[in-house]
Amino acid sequence: AAMTGAEIAREVALLTRETTDTDTQLDSLVVAMTDFNEKAVNEILMRSIINSGFEETYERIVFPFQRRVGVMWQTGSVDIGAEHFMSNIFRKRLIVATDSLPSPDGPEKKRVLLFLPESEWHEMGLLFFAFIARKEGHETLYLGQATPFNAMADVAARWNADIIITGSLTGLPYDRPEDYIKRLSAVFSNKKILVAGAMASAVKGKTFTNVFAVNSAAELKKHL
């Protein structure tokens, strides 16, 4: 049955009543994760979205939580199943939020291609950047995880991408991230290339004319 206005008001009050302290929210997410309590996870996220907005929720709550869980996993205090449970909730919310955005049709829209290199499977950051690019009014083509370089290059040429976004947290099909970035820069010399994670660290101090490090929504928006 549809909620009445009074019921909706009470629900919003309940969601916004509790503390917005980041550490408290992170602790609450850890408890919800260990209990596999999807309802509690969604309530924590909704409370933060109401108070702080979608972007800030991911930058201030979701990504710090994932870093915390990464440390917990290394110490054996959380299992991989719990981490996957949480990641898929975060992933679904990002995809739904992106799909709910209006189709880009402004005169300033650009074509933004997003992919992860071979051997890279951590896509949450890339999904977040796809959301930001769409929200800023640009057309996106999302290739996702572990994309072979030649396949990506073929799509980029056929689709005529203006900007290419990639990144890495783990291994790359090269011994050094710099080598992968050099190949990107050379093959797409007339495109803007934005890199995150380990690649962003590799770019710092180097002289690439078309490659830029981005590690936040604010940095990404400057280059779109």
N, C-alpha and C positions, 0 to 999 in steps of 0.2 A: 504494500500500500504506500501511496505517496506520503511524504512527511508534511506535516503542517508547518506554517511559518514559525510557530512557537517551538516546535520540535527541532527545526533547523537551527534556530537561534541558540537553543540549549546545546546542540551538538557542536556548533562553532565555539561557544563559550567553553565547552569541555576541552576542545582541542587546543584552544589558545590559553587556557588557564594555567597549565603547568609551566614549569621553568623552561626558558629557552637557552639555558647555559649549555655550551657546546659539550663540555666534559660529561655532564649529566645525560645528555642525549646519546653520546657515544656509549656510555655505560649501559644505558637502557637498551640500545641496539645489541650490545653483546649478550645481555640477558635474553632478549627475544630470539637471538640467533641460536643460543644453546638450547632453548626450549622449542625451536622450530615453530615459533609463533608468528605466522605471517600477518595476522590481524594486528598484533602489537607493533610489528615493523611498519606496517602501512599507517597506523595512527601516529607514530613518531615522525614519519616522513611528512604526513599531511599537516601536522602541527607546525613543523618547520617551514613548509611551503606557505602556509597561511601567514605566518609571522615574518618570514624573510624572503620569500619568493623561490622560484624553482632553481634558478642558477646558483644562488647563494647556498641553498640546501645541498646541492651536489658539491660545491667547492668547500663548504664549511663543515658538512656532516658526512656525506657519503664517501668522498675520497680520503679524508682523514681516517674514517672507520676502516676502509679497505687497507690502508697502510698499517693500522693497528692489528687487524686480523692477519696480515702478512707476517708481522713479528710473532704473533701468537702461534701461527702455524709452524714457524721455524723452531719455536721452543716446545712444540708438541702439546700446547694447551688448547688447540682447536683442530678439528679434523677437516679434511678436504670437502666432505659432504656438506658440512655447515657453511663453509665458505661459498660453495656453489649455490646453496639455497639462497643466501643473501644476494649474491651477484646477479642471479636471475630475476629477483624482485627489482633490483636497481635497473637492470637492463630493460625489463618490460616497461617500467615507468618512462624511461628515456625514449623508447621507441614510440609509445603511445603519445607522449608529449610532442615529439617531432611530427608524427602523422597528423596531429590535430592542428598544426600550423597551416595558415593559408598558403596556397600555391604562389610562388614568387612571380611577380609580373611587372615589377618596377623597372624604369629605364636604366637604373644603375646596377641591376642584378648581374652577378658573375657566375661562372660555372666552376664549382668546387668539387674536385675528386678526392675521396678519402679512402685510404687503404692501409693495411698493416703488412710489413715484409714477411717473407717466408720465415717460418719458425716462431712467429709472434702471434700469440693467441689472446692477449689481454686487450680487449676492445672497448672497455668502459670509457676511457678517455676519448677515444676516437668517436664513439657514439655521442658523447657530450659535445664535442666540437662540431659534429654534424648538426646537432640541435641548434647550437649557437649560429652556425652559418645560415641555416634555414630561417631562424628567428630574425636574423639581420637582413633577410630579403633576398638571399642568393639561392640559386639552383644547386642541388647536391646530387652526386652519384656516389653511393657507398658500396665499395667492394669488400670491405671487412677484413677478416682474419687471414693470415698466411697466404697472401697474394703473390704469385710468382712475378718477378720483375717484368718479364717480357709480356705477360698477359696484361699487366697494369699499363705498360707503355702503349700497347696496342689500343686499349680502351681510351687512354688519355688523348691519343692522336685522333681517333675516330670521333670522339665526343667533343674534341676541341676545348679541353679544360683550360680555364684561366689560372686556377690555383690548385696546387696539389698538396694535400696534408697527409702526413704519416708520422710514425713514432715507434718507439720500442721500449719495453721494460726489461726484456730478457735477451735471448740470443739473437744474432743476426746471421744471415748467410755469408758474412764476411768476418774476418778476424777482428777488424776494427770498424766501429761505426763510421769513422771518417771516410773509409773506402766506399761504403755504400752511399754516403752523402755526395762524394765526388762523382760517382756514377750518375746519381739523380741530377746533379747540377749540370753535368755535361750533356746528358740525353735531353733534358728539358731546359736548355739554356735560355729560351724565350718565355718561360713560365715562372711564376712565383711559387716557391716551395717552402712550406711551413713544417717544421719538425718539432716533436715533443719528446719528453722522457730522456732516455740515454742519448738519443740523437741530438737533442737540444744542448746537452752538456758538451757533446763533441764539436758543435758549431762554434761555441764561445771561444773567442780569441783567433778564429780562423777567418780568412778573407774569401768568403763566397759572396758573389754579387747578387745572387738570386735565391739564397737560402737563409731563412730566418728562424730563430728559436722562439717557440711559443709554449708557455706552460700554464696559462690561465685564460679564462674567458676574456679578460680585459686586453691581454696581449694579442689574442686572436683577432679581436674586433679591430685593433689598430691596423691589421694587415688585410682585412677583407674589403 
